[in-house]
């Protein structure tokens, strides 16, 4: 996984460099204290992952991210707790508080690897699957629920569980995201965030950072945004 570091604090940057060197599946391509130089590099080079400080003078990490048309995976690094909620809006892989411990650093990287795998799968097919199926069976506790695929509005990750939001009920199931993607054998479903799969049939409104499904606002993750708008453009052309 190719990565860069963007942090205006030399000590913090050196610590992350040390951690990257200790991690076999990471390859450091560059490190920047100047966010404008980092922005220029990202516009010209493909990078899988960015360790990005939020609070930097002149150009914040979030402003840097918003300046990019194609977004790599991002792990925010900061000394400030208050940026946690904002990092979620930008679909960050994780949010590391300084001083960062290696164990916590590695946990964030495991998330990045999983997201990268799912993103590559989505890039290959852009939709969950090509074949349609009228219904699925969803296990919840000791029960199995027969759910018609056309009744599923969206699916949401909730800790170790997945919540199926349907027209009539919510079903909590001990599943992983990739298992849900396998089970929803319909090309009307698309993953739009690390925690959400939506039915394209029930999207009412599309905004830059979110969509509305049945009047519920669902974040549109940076990692999945480009593929999502490509699918929407294809639908408009039909």
C-alpha positions in Angstrom: 0.0 0.0 0.0 1.6 3.3 -1.2 1.3 6.1 1.3 2.4 9.7 2.1 2.5 11.7 5.3 1.3 15.3 5.6 2.1 16.9 8.9 3.6 20.2 9.8 5.0 18.9 13.1 8.4 17.3 12.4 8.3 15.2 15.5 4.9 13.8 14.7 6.0 13.1 11.1 9.1 11.3 12.2 7.1 9.1 14.5 4.7 8.0 11.7 7.7 7.4 9.4 9.1 5.0 12.1 5.8 3.2 12.2 5.6 3.0 8.4 9.1 1.5 8.3 8.0 -1.2 10.8 5.0 -2.2 8.7 5.8 -4.6 5.9 2.9 -3.8 3.6 3.4 0.0 3.6 5.6 1.9 1.2 6.3 5.5 2.0 6.4 7.6 -1.2 6.9 11.0 0.3 6.4 13.1 3.5 5.4 16.8 3.6 5.3 19.5 6.2 3.9 21.9 3.6 0.3 21.0 2.7 0.5 22.8 -0.7 3.4 20.7 -1.8 1.4 17.6 -0.7 -1.6 18.8 -2.7 0.6 19.2 -5.8 2.0 15.7 -5.3 -1.4 14.1 -4.9 -2.7 15.8 -8.1 0.2 14.2 -10.1 0.6 10.8 -8.4 -1.5 7.8 -7.4 -1.4 7.2 -3.7 -3.4 4.5 -1.8 -3.3 6.1 1.7 -2.6 9.5 3.3 -1.7 10.1 6.9 -3.1 13.6 7.1 -2.8 16.1 9.9 -6.0 18.2 10.2 -4.8 21.4 12.0 -2.2 23.0 9.7 -1.6 26.7 9.0 -2.8 28.2 5.7 -4.4 24.9 4.4 -6.0 22.4 6.8 -6.1 18.7 6.1 -9.8 18.9 5.4 -9.3 21.8 2.9 -6.6 19.8 1.2 -8.9 16.8 0.9 -11.7 18.9 -0.6 -9.3 20.3 -3.2 -8.8 16.8 -4.7 -11.1 15.4 -7.4 -9.9 11.8 -6.7 -9.5 10.9 -3.1 -7.1 8.3 -1.6 -7.9 6.6 1.7 -7.2 8.9 4.6 -6.2 8.4 8.2 -6.5 11.7 10.0 -3.8 12.5 12.7 -4.4 15.3 15.2 -4.0 16.4 18.8 -7.6 17.7 19.0 -10.6 15.6 20.0 -13.1 18.0 18.5 -12.3 17.0 14.9 -13.7 13.4 15.3 -17.2 14.1 14.1 -16.0 16.1 11.1 -13.6 13.3 10.1 -16.6 10.9 9.9 -18.3 13.2 7.4 -15.2 12.9 5.1 -15.3 9.1 5.3 -11.9 8.9 7.0 -10.6 5.4 7.5 -9.7 6.3 11.1 -8.9 9.2 13.4 -5.7 9.0 15.4 -5.0 11.2 18.4 -1.5 12.3 19.1 0.7 10.9 20.6 0.0 7.9 18.5 0.8 4.4 19.7 1.9 1.7 17.2 -0.8 -0.7 18.3 -3.5 1.9 17.5 -1.7 2.8 14.2 -1.8 -0.8 13.1 -5.5 -1.1 14.0 -6.2 1.8 11.6 -4.1 0.2 8.9 -6.1 -3.0 9.1 -9.2 -1.0 8.5 -7.5 0.7 5.5 -6.6 -2.7 4.0 -10.2 -4.0 4.3 -11.6 -0.8 2.7 -9.0 -1.0 -0.1 -10.0 -4.5 -0.9 -13.7 -3.6 -1.0 -13.0 -0.5 -3.1 -11.1 -2.6 -5.6 -13.9 -5.1 -5.8 -16.3 -2.2 -6.4 -14.1 -0.7 -9.1 -14.3 -4.0 -10.9 -18.0 -4.3 -10.9 -19.3 -0.9 -9.5 -22.5 -2.7 -8.4 -23.0 -5.4 -5.9 -23.7 -8.2 -8.4 -25.2 -8.7 -11.9 -27.9 -11.2 -11.2 -31.3 -10.4 -9.7 -33.0 -12.4 -6.9 -36.5 -11.8 -5.5 -35.7 -12.4 -1.9 -33.0 -13.2 0.7 -33.0 -15.0 4.0 -31.5 -13.0 6.8 -30.5 -14.6 10.1 -31.2 -12.6 13.3 -30.6 -14.4 16.5 -32.3 -17.8 16.3 -34.7 -16.6 13.6 -34.5 -16.5 9.8 -36.4 -13.7 8.1 -37.5 -13.9 4.5 -37.1 -10.4 3.0 -38.0 -9.4 -0.5 -35.0 -7.5 -2.0 -37.3 -4.8 -3.4 -38.3 -4.0 0.2 -34.8 -3.2 1.3 -34.1 0.5 1.5 -30.5 0.4 2.8 -28.1 -1.6 5.0 -26.0 0.0 7.7 -23.0 -1.3 9.6 -23.5 -1.2 13.4 -20.5 -2.5 15.3 -20.1 -6.2 14.5 -23.7 -6.2 13.1 -25.5 -5.1 10.0 -28.9 -3.5 10.1 -31.2 -4.1 7.2 -33.6 -1.2 6.9 -36.7 -2.3 5.0 -40.1 -0.8 4.3 -41.6 -2.5 7.2 -38.9 -3.2 9.8 -35.3 -3.2 10.9 -33.4 -6.5 11.1 -30.2 -6.8 13.0 -27.9 -9.6 11.8 -24.4 -10.7 12.8 -22.9 -10.3 9.4 -19.9 -8.6 7.8 -20.1 -6.0 5.0 -18.7 -8.4 2.3 -21.3 -11.1 3.4 -24.1 -8.6 2.8 -22.7 -7.7 -0.6 -22.7 -11.3 -1.5 -26.2 -11.9 -0.3 -27.8 -8.9 -2.0 -27.7 -10.3 -5.5 -29.3 -7.4 -7.2 -27.7 -4.7 -9.4 -29.9 -2.1 -7.8 -27.7 -1.9 -4.7 -24.5 0.1 -4.4 -22.0 0.7 -1.5 -21.7 4.4 -1.0 -19.8 4.6 2.3 -17.7 2.3 4.4 -20.8 1.7 6.6 -23.7 1.9 4.1 -25.1 0.0 1.1 -28.2 1.7 -0.5 -30.9 0.7 -3.0 -30.6 3.0 -6.0 -34.4 2.6 -6.4 -35.1 4.5 -3.1 -32.7 7.4 -3.4 -34.8 10.6 -3.4 -32.2 13.3 -3.4 -28.4 13.4 -4.2 -26.1 16.0 -2.8 -22.3 16.2 -2.9 -21.7 14.6 0.5 -24.9 12.6 1.1 -28.0 11.1 -0.4 -31.5 10.8 1.0 -33.3 7.5 1.1 -36.9 7.6 2.3 -36.0 11.0 3.8 -33.1 9.6 5.8 -29.7 11.4 5.2 -26.9 8.9 4.4 -23.3 10.0 4.0 -21.7 9.6 0.6 -18.1 8.6 1.3 -15.2 10.1 -0.5 -13.8 6.7 -1.3 -17.0 5.6 -3.1 -18.1 9.0 -4.5 -16.5 8.7 -8.0 -17.9 5.2 -8.7 -21.3 6.3 -7.4 -21.6 9.3 -9.7 -20.4 7.2 -12.6 -23.3 4.8 -12.0 -25.8 7.7 -11.7 -24.5 9.1 -15.0 -25.0 5.7 -16.7 -28.6 5.6 -15.4 -29.3 9.1 -16.7 -28.1 8.0 -20.2 -30.4 5.0 -20.4 
